[in-house]
């Protein structure tokens, strides 16, 4: 019997397991495949390195000091955070996920690889563990508290009764590749491209010759556009190809994936002795798709709630509700709701308002400052901000 069984050893699950193990609790960390690479840009904010994983500095990852953003018509806006004395980093998700997973194991969590969670163990009408499929047959893991952290396609999230399957208009669909070869990218900048459809693209340098390139759609435009086609169109767009002089690049890896596009499902976070964290709970920022930082925060706070519940010998939602009521979780919820409310506005008329916003930011310093604070510091723009875009 474990104190906590966690299904999913990505950023959310691994952080949760680490905190619990450090506090002396017995933790089972279940993972389908430690060699699986999540399709993702791999941008890691400075907050993660400074607050949660200072050990990342040992890997000497590529540091970014700014971003270049483009509207659908390729109006450009740059921003550098170099003067603030903080850097973001870019990492291959396979390397990043295994790094923080190993931190959890070093803290005392027991990792069970090649285990695919598919159902709960139920006793006296209470969920008391998880069943998994492995190469050696079905395995069972009993735990006082169960934490679901196994991503968007989680079977447990649905079987828990906390949420239904995602609707196609509630998700994003993205595809990306890690490629290698000579390029003209600024190695300390991330490149972000908003599209005419509801979606965006990116190019993130990983090293001198290696880079991550991808794009995707979300909401109802998932049904209007073919993901493979828009990915090829994005790579072959002259505005993108200008950075890539070679006719062919070495493909290290390619993958596609779903992500939440509506933010956190607040009413679906806890039930009895169960919590949902990370992608499985929708901890992915609308518009930008950033998910690593909010997922790690969700794992941290869920661990703290589980510790409180175990110490008080009360694992009901009466104690676990401290997870969803935590100020950090509330802040994430507010920020995601704000961004979700802006989606329709920004993508009106094939991205016209985004184009207008970038054009205005070029000549208006105060307006540009609001754009920067909105995208990089999660600040809410003023009513005048939207009125000015409408009037232009």
N, C-alpha and C positions, 0 to 999 in steps of 0.2 A: 504493500500500500504506500503510495506516494502522497505527500502533502498536496502537491500540485502536479497535474499532467497538462503539458502544453503541446498542442498540435500545431506544428509549424515553427521552423527555426530560422525565419528571416529576421529582419531588423527588430520587429515588434516582439516576436517570440523569444529571440535570443536575449534581448535586453531584459525582458520580464524574468527569464530563467536566471540570468546573472544576479539580479537584485535579490531574488528569493534564495538562491544558493548561498550568497554572501551572508545572508541573515540566518543561515543554519537550517533551512528547510530542504526536504528531500524532493527533488524535482526531476520529472521525466520530460525530456525535450525530444519530441517526435518529428522526424523530417523525412520527406519522401525520397530526396536524393541530394546529398551535399554537393554533388557535381553539376547540379542544375543551375543554369545562369538565368536569372530573371531578365527579360527584355526591358531595358531601362536606360535612360541617358547616363545615369551614374553620378549626377551632381550631388555632392555632399556639402552641406552648409558649414560655415565656420563654427556655428553653434554646436554642432555635433562633435567636432574635434576638440573644442575648448571645454565643453561641459560634460560630455558623456564618454568620449573615447580619445583622450589625449595620446593613447598608445599608437594611434594612426600615424603620428609624426614619424614613428620608427620606419614606416614603409616608404617614406620620402615620396609621397604621391605628387602628381602634377598640381601645382597651385594656380588658381585663377584669381585675378584681381579686378575683373570687370566683365561686362556683358554687352553684346551688340544685339539690338532688337530691331526687327523689320516688320512693317505692316504687309498686308497682302499685295500692295502696289510697290513694295520695297522702299517705302520711306523709312529712313534709318534713325535710330536713337541709341547713343552709347552711354554707358554709365560705368564709372570706375569706383571701386570701394577701397582702393589701395591706400588712400590717405587716412582711412579709418584704422589702419593697422591690422586688418583681419583679411584672411584669404579663405575662399572656398576651395574645394579640391574636386578632382574628377577621378573616379576609380571604376575599374571593371567590376560589375556587380558580383561576379563569381568570387573574386578576390576579397571584396568588401564583406560579403555575407559570411564567407568562411572565417574571416578574421574575427568578426564580432561573435560568431558562433563559438569559436575557440576560446574567446574570453569567457563566455558563459560556462564552457566545460571546465576551464581552469578554475573557475569560481566554485565548482562542485556539482554542476548540473550533469545528469546522465543523458547522453545523446544516443538516440536510437535511429540509425540511418536506414534507408530503404523500407520505411514503414509508411504506407498510405492509409490515412485515417478514413474510415468509411461509415462508422456507426458508433453509437453509445452503448455502454453496458448499463442495463437498467435493473435495479433491485428495489422491490417495494415501491414501484412507481417513481423512483428517484434515479437520476443519471449519476452513476458512481464510477465511470471510467470510459475508456475509448477502445474500440476494436480497430485493428489495422490489418492490412494485407501486406505480407512480406514474401520474399522468395521461398521462405520455409513454411509458409502457411499463415493462418490467422493468429495474431497475437493480441493479448489483452493487457491494458494498463489501468489499474485502479488508482483513483485519486480523490481526495476530499474536495478539491476545487479543480474544475476543468476550464482551461483557457484556450479559446479557439483563435488561432493565428495563422491559419493555412491558406490565406489569400482569397481572391475574388471568387474562385470556383469551389470554395469550401462546401463539402457535403454536410459537415457538422453544423455549420451556421444555419442551414435550412432545417436540418433534422432537430435542432435545438428548439425550434418554434419561435426563435427570436426575430427572424426575418424570412421573407420569401426569396425565391430566386430573383436575380436582377432582371429587370426588363431591359430590352435592347436600347431604349431611349434614356436609361439611367446610367449607362456606362460609356466609356471611351474605348476605342480600339486603336492600338498603335503597333507599329513595326519598326524595327531598327536593325542595323548591322554594325559590327566592329570591323573596320577596314584598315588596311596598312599600305602606305606608300607615300611618295613625296607629295607635299601639299603646301598651299600658300596661306594656311590659317595662322592667325595670331595665336600663339600657343598658350597665352595666359588669358584668353577670352572665351566665353561661351557664346554661341550664336543661336538666337531664338527667332523663329519665323512664324508669324500669324498668317493664316490662310483665308481665302475668300469663304470657304465653307467653315463650319464649326470644327476647328481643329488647329493644329500647330505643328511645326517641324523644328528640328534642332540639329546642331553640329557641336559636339563637345570633343576637343582635343584630349587624348589620353596620355600620349607621349609625343616625342618628336615626329614620329611617322605614323602613329596609330590614332584613330579617331572613331567616335561613335556618331552615327548619322541615323535619323529616324523621323517619322511623322505619324499623325493619326487623326481620327475624327472622333466626335462625341455627339451624344443626344440623337436627334432624329436623322442627322446626317450620316450616321452609321449605315442607314438603309439606302442612302442616296449615292454613296461612293464605294467603289471597290478598293479595299485597303492595299492590295498588291499594286494596283494601277496608280494610286496616288503616291505610293512610295517610289515607284519607278519615275513618275512625273517629277517628283520633288528632286530626286538625285540628278535628273537630266535637265532640270531648269537651268538656263544660261546664268542666272544670278547665283546659282549654287555651284555650277561647274567651273566658274571662274577660279575657285580655290583649288581645283583638282586638275592639273595639267596632263596627267597620265591618261592613256586610253583605257587602262585596266588597273584595278587595285586588288590586292590580295584580300580575300574574304576570310576573316578569322572566325566569324560566327554571325548568324542571322536568326531572328526570332520575332514572334508577334504575341500580343497579350491583351487582355481586357483590363480596365481600371475603372474605379468609380468616378463618375462625372457629376454626382449630385452632393458629394460631401458625406459627412457622418450621419448614420441613421441613429439619432439620439435615443429613440425608444427601443433600440435593438442591442444595447450594450451589455445588459445584465439580466439574469434570471436565475433565481435560486442559487445554486453553487457554480454558476457558469458566467464567464465574461468573454466578450469578443473584442479583439484588438487588431490594429494594423489594417491592411487592405481588406480583410474580411469584414471589417466594420465600416469601411468607407473613409479611412484616414488618408485621403488623397485630395489635394487641393484642386478645386474646379479651375478651369482655364489653364493653369500652369502645369498641372499634373504632378507637382512635387509631393512625394509621399514618404521619403525616408525619414525626415525629421519628425513629422507628426506621428508616424508609426512608432518610432522609438519613444516619443513622449507617452503615447498610449500604453506601451509596454511597461514603462517605468511606473506610471500611475496605477496601472492594474496590479503590478507587483506590490506596491505599497498598500493597496486596498486588500489584497489577499493576505498580506502579513497581519494587518489589523484584524481581519476576520479569523485567521487561525489562532492568533494570540488570545482573542476574546472567546474562542470556541463557538463562534456564531458565523456560519458560512452562508447565511441566507442573504437575500438582496437587501435586507435592512442594513447590513454592514457593508456589503459590496457596492452599495449605491454611492459610497464616497469616491469611487472611480469616476462615474459620469458627472458627479457634482464638483469635482476638483476644479479650481480656478483655471488651471492650464487647459483642461479639456473644454471647459466653457469658452475659453478664449479661442481655441481652435474652431469650435462650433460656430461662434459668431463670425469669425473670419471667413469660413467656408460658405456660410449663408450669404454674406456680403458678396463674395465673388460669384456665387451661383446666380444672384439677382442681377449681376451685371452682364451675364452671358448674352442674353437676348439683345441688350442694348449695343454691345460692342460688335456683334456679328450681323447687325441689321444691314440689309441691302448689300450682301456679299462683302461684308467687312468694311463698309463705308465709314462707320464711326471710328473704327480703329485707325483707318487711314487718316481721317481728320485729326484724331488725337495726336498721332505722330507728327503731322504737319504743324500743328499748333505748338507742340513741344519744342520744335526747332527754333522758334523765334521768341517764345514767351518763357522766361526763366522761371517765374512763379508756377506757371502751368506745368512745365517740365518737372519741377520739384514734386508736384502732386502725383504725376505719373510714376516717378521713381519710388516715392513713398508707398504708393498703392501696390506696385509689383514686387518691391524688394523688402518692404517693412510692414506690409499688411495693414496699411493705414486707409481709412475710408475717405474718398474724395469728397469735396464740398458739393452742395447742390449747384453752385455756380459752375463747377467743373463740367458737369453734364450739360448744363444749359448752354455753355460756350460751344461745346461740340455740336449740339443741336442747331445752334444759330449759324454755324460756319458753313 
